[in-house]
């Protein structure tokens, strides 16, 4: 996944990058279906910290 290679990113930036990745993949082809993206930001404590 291209976004993962770019390091830690905010949800909005990941969505923007993925839109660009999808556009680059399909190029000039006509859109044949809708694309839905859902970005989640986790504000909790990582599981590893809970197990310490």
C-alpha positions, 0 to 999 in steps of 0.5 A: 500500500503506497500510503503505508510506505510514506510513514505516519500520515493524517487520515485526510492525507491518506484519503487524498493520496489514495484518491491519487493512487486510484486515479493513476491506476485507472488513468483516462478510463471512464469510471464504471462504479462509485468508489467509497473511502472510509478513514478512521482515526484511533484515539485509544490506547494501543493494545500493547500498552494495555498488556504491560 
